[in-house]
Structure formats: C-alpha cells, structure tokens
Amino acid sequence: MNVKKLVLVFCLVAAVAVGAIGTAFVIITSSDQSQTKEAKKLASKPVKFDKKQIEIGGEKSDRLPKLIDGNEPQVTTVMHKMTHQKVLAREKWGAIEMTPENIKIVKEHVLANHFKSEKFFLEILSRWEAGDFTKVDKDHNALWEAQDGNIGEAKRIMTEEQEQMFIEENFR
C-alpha cells in the first residue's frame, strides 16, 4: 500500500511539474513571437529619406576617436558609425565621417592589432578603401548585428545627393 501511495504522489508531482513547464514554455514562446511579429512589422515598413535620416542621435564627428590597442569592440563601433552616412535606417545613433583618411587609419589599426575579427574587418575596409560601397548596407547590418543591434537595420543605400545632405548636416 505504501508503494502505491508513493507512486501516486510521484505521478501527481510529475504531472504538475510537466504542466508548469509546458505553461511557462507557451507563455515565453508566445511573448517572443509577438515581439518578433512587432519587429517584422516595423522592419517591413519602407524607409523613406526624410529629416530623420540626417538627424543623428549621439555623438557625431568628422574625426576618429583615439583608437585603443586591443579594443576590438571599439573598431566595430567606429566602423558601424562610419556606415551611417551611407545607409537609410529607421534610427541611427552616432556618426563618424567615412573619409579615405579615416578608412586608412582604421585599416592600419586593425592590421597592427590582429583582432579575432580581423578578416571580417579587412574585407569591409579593403572594399571601402577601393571606393566600393555597393555592400555598405550589408556591412552596416553585419556590424550592427555584431553589436546585438535590434533597432536601426539598414534598408538601403543613400543616393549621392542624400549622402551629401547627411555630410553637410552632421560634419560641416
């Protein structure tokens, strides 16, 4: 008789535990799905060029900050901010002017530091150094994702006129 009661109690505890875990799973996944649906809804809206595209939150500079040896996240941030003058995104935070000199300095810094992401950085910087910005929106998003970005995905590349407006507003 005691064994039967023990088995019954064990089964009831197991059933309650499974129910609680299942309920928690449903709550968590439905919450994630609603957040994902909201993010997809925002992402699917077309981004138009307006004043928001040239107004930047955070710091903006035509010069690079002092690059710190061994600080790989700083390189990611600097390169990400450099892309802001060339892409359309819902939100942009910070901007550093993308000049041939700034590109050269960042590339030399990467080469001198042998970062874990050196190949990734050099692939992008070499393209930029050659004047090839055809993938700058993808570069932005890769750098943005490396920083765990969730708002401000680049949707497309600015026209030359739009970029000039951005430069005049933020760096001149």
DRENKEKE-801290 format. One record per residue (C-alpha): x, y, z; residue in three letters. Coordinates in steps of 0.5 Angstrom, whole numbers. Each point is the difference from the previous one (the first is absolute). Example, Ala and Ser with C-alpha at 12.3 -4.5 7.8 and 13.67 -1.06 7.14 Angstrom:
REM residues 2
<r <25; -9; 16>; 'ALA'>,
<r <2; 7; -2>; 'SER'>,
END
This chain:
REM residues 172
<r <0; 0; 0>; 'MET'>,
<r <6; 5; 2>; 'ASN'>,
<r <3; -1; -7>; 'VAL'>,
<r <-7; 1; -4>; 'LYS'>,
<r <0; 7; 4>; 'LYS'>,
<r <7; 2; -1>; 'LEU'>,
<r <-1; -2; -8>; 'VAL'>,
<r <-7; 4; 0>; 'LEU'>,
<r <4; 6; 4>; 'VAL'>,
<r <6; 0; -5>; 'PHE'>,
<r <-5; 0; -6>; 'CYS'>,
<r <-4; 6; 2>; 'LEU'>,
<r <6; 4; 2>; 'VAL'>,
<r <3; -2; -7>; 'ALA'>,
<r <-7; 2; -4>; 'ALA'>,
<r <0; 6; 4>; 'VAL'>,
<r <8; 2; -2>; 'ALA'>,
<r <-2; -2; -7>; 'VAL'>,
<r <-6; 4; 0>; 'GLY'>,
<r <4; 6; 3>; 'ALA'>,
<r <6; -1; -5>; 'ILE'>,
<r <-5; 0; -6>; 'GLY'>,
<r <-4; 6; 2>; 'THR'>,
<r <7; 4; 1>; 'ALA'>,
<r <2; -2; -7>; 'PHE'>,
<r <-6; 2; -3>; 'VAL'>,
<r <0; 7; 3>; 'ILE'>,
<r <7; 1; -1>; 'ILE'>,
<r <0; -2; -8>; 'THR'>,
<r <-7; 4; -1>; 'SER'>,
<r <4; 6; 3>; 'SER'>,
<r <6; -1; -4>; 'ASP'>,
<r <-5; -1; -6>; 'GLN'>,
<r <-4; 6; 1>; 'SER'>,
<r <7; 4; 1>; 'GLN'>,
<r <2; -3; -7>; 'THR'>,
<r <-6; 2; -3>; 'LYS'>,
<r <0; 7; 2>; 'GLU'>,
<r <8; 0; -2>; 'ALA'>,
<r <-2; -2; -7>; 'LYS'>,
<r <-6; 4; -1>; 'LYS'>,
<r <5; 6; 2>; 'LEU'>,
<r <5; -3; -5>; 'ALA'>,
<r <-5; -1; -6>; 'SER'>,
<r <-2; 8; 0>; 'LYS'>,
<r <4; 3; -5>; 'PRO'>,
<r <5; 5; 2>; 'VAL'>,
<r <0; 7; -4>; 'LYS'>,
<r <5; 5; 0>; 'PHE'>,
<r <-2; 6; 5>; 'ASP'>,
<r <3; 4; 5>; 'LYS'>,
<r <0; -6; 5>; 'LYS'>,
<r <5; -3; -5>; 'GLN'>,
<r <5; 6; 1>; 'ILE'>,
<r <-1; 2; 7>; 'GLU'>,
<r <4; -5; 5>; 'ILE'>,
<r <0; -1; 7>; 'GLY'>,
<r <6; -1; 4>; 'GLY'>,
<r <7; 3; -2>; 'GLU'>,
<r <2; 1; -7>; 'LYS'>,
<r <7; 2; -2>; 'SER'>,
<r <4; 1; -7>; 'ASP'>,
<r <6; -3; 4>; 'ARG'>,
<r <1; -7; 3>; 'LEU'>,
<r <1; 0; 8>; 'PRO'>,
<r <6; -3; 3>; 'LYS'>,
<r <1; -7; -2>; 'LEU'>,
<r <2; -4; 5>; 'ILE'>,
<r <4; -6; -1>; 'ASP'>,
<r <-3; -7; 1>; 'GLY'>,
<r <-7; 3; 1>; 'ASN'>,
<r <-4; -4; -6>; 'GLU'>,
<r <-7; 3; 2>; 'PRO'>,
<r <2; 7; -1>; 'GLN'>,
<r <2; -2; -7>; 'VAL'>,
<r <-7; -3; -1>; 'THR'>,
<r <-3; 6; 3>; 'THR'>,
<r <4; 5; -4>; 'VAL'>,
<r <-1; -4; -7>; 'MET'>,
<r <-7; 0; 2>; 'HIS'>,
<r <-1; 7; 1>; 'LYS'>,
<r <4; 2; -7>; 'MET'>,
<r <-5; -4; -4>; 'THR'>,
<r <-6; 5; 3>; 'HIS'>,
<r <2; 5; -5>; 'GLN'>,
<r <-2; -5; -6>; 'LYS'>,
<r <-6; -4; 2>; 'VAL'>,
<r <-7; 1; 1>; 'LEU'>,
<r <-3; -3; 7>; 'ALA'>,
<r <-5; 2; 5>; 'ARG'>,
<r <4; 2; 5>; 'GLU'>,
<r <8; 2; 0>; 'LYS'>,
<r <4; 1; 7>; 'TRP'>,
<r <7; 3; -1>; 'GLY'>,
<r <3; 2; -7>; 'ALA'>,
<r <8; 1; -2>; 'ILE'>,
<r <1; 2; -6>; 'GLU'>,
<r <2; -5; -5>; 'MET'>,
<r <6; 3; -4>; 'THR'>,
<r <6; -3; -3>; 'PRO'>,
<r <5; 2; 5>; 'GLU'>,
<r <-5; -3; 6>; 'ASN'>,
<r <-1; -6; -4>; 'ILE'>,
<r <8; -1; -1>; 'LYS'>,
<r <1; 2; 8>; 'ILE'>,
<r <-5; -6; 2>; 'VAL'>,
<r <3; -5; -5>; 'LYS'>,
<r <7; 1; 3>; 'GLU'>,
<r <-2; 0; 7>; 'HIS'>,
<r <-4; -7; -2>; 'VAL'>,
<r <7; -2; -3>; 'LEU'>,
<r <4; 2; 6>; 'ALA'>,
<r <-5; -4; 5>; 'ASN'>,
<r <-1; -7; -3>; 'HIS'>,
<r <-7; 0; 2>; 'PHE'>,
<r <-4; -6; 0>; 'LYS'>,
<r <-5; 3; -5>; 'SER'>,
<r <6; 3; -4>; 'GLU'>,
<r <-2; -4; -6>; 'LYS'>,
<r <-7; 3; 0>; 'PHE'>,
<r <2; 7; 2>; 'PHE'>,
<r <5; 0; -6>; 'LEU'>,
<r <-5; -3; -5>; 'GLU'>,
<r <-4; 6; 1>; 'ILE'>,
<r <5; 5; 1>; 'LEU'>,
<r <4; -2; -7>; 'SER'>,
<r <-6; 1; -3>; 'ARG'>,
<r <-2; 7; 3>; 'TRP'>,
<r <8; 2; -2>; 'GLU'>,
<r <-1; -2; -7>; 'ALA'>,
<r <-7; 4; 0>; 'GLY'>,
<r <-4; -6; -1>; 'ASP'>,
<r <-6; 2; 5>; 'PHE'>,
<r <-5; -5; -4>; 'THR'>,
<r <-1; -4; 6>; 'LYS'>,
<r <0; 5; 5>; 'VAL'>,
<r <-7; -1; 3>; 'ASP'>,
<r <2; -7; 1>; 'LYS'>,
<r <7; 2; 3>; 'ASP'>,
<r <-5; 4; 5>; 'HIS'>,
<r <-4; -5; 2>; 'ASN'>,
<r <6; -5; 1>; 'ALA'>,
<r <3; 5; 4>; 'LEU'>,
<r <-7; 1; 4>; 'TRP'>,
<r <-1; -7; 1>; 'GLU'>,
<r <7; -1; 3>; 'ALA'>,
<r <-2; 5; 5>; 'GLN'>,
<r <-7; -3; 1>; 'ASP'>,
<r <-4; 5; -3>; 'GLY'>,
<r <-8; 0; 0>; 'ASN'>,
<r <-2; 7; -3>; 'ILE'>,
<r <3; 3; -6>; 'GLY'>,
<r <1; -5; -5>; 'GLU'>,
<r <3; 3; -7>; 'ALA'>,
<r <-6; -1; -5>; 'LYS'>,
<r <4; 3; -6>; 'ARG'>,
<r <6; 4; -2>; 'ILE'>,
<r <-1; 8; -1>; 'MET'>,
<r <1; 4; -6>; 'THR'>,
<r <6; 4; -1>; 'GLU'>,
<r <-5; 6; 1>; 'GLU'>,
<r <-3; -3; 6>; 'GLN'>,
<r <7; -1; 3>; 'GLU'>,
<r <3; 7; -2>; 'GLN'>,
<r <-6; 3; 4>; 'MET'>,
<r <2; -5; 6>; 'PHE'>,
<r <7; 2; 0>; 'ILE'>,
<r <-2; 8; 0>; 'GLU'>,
<r <-5; -1; 6>; 'GLU'>,
<r <5; -4; 4>; 'ASN'>,
<r <7; 1; -2>; 'PHE'>,
<r <1; 7; -2>; 'ARG'>,
END
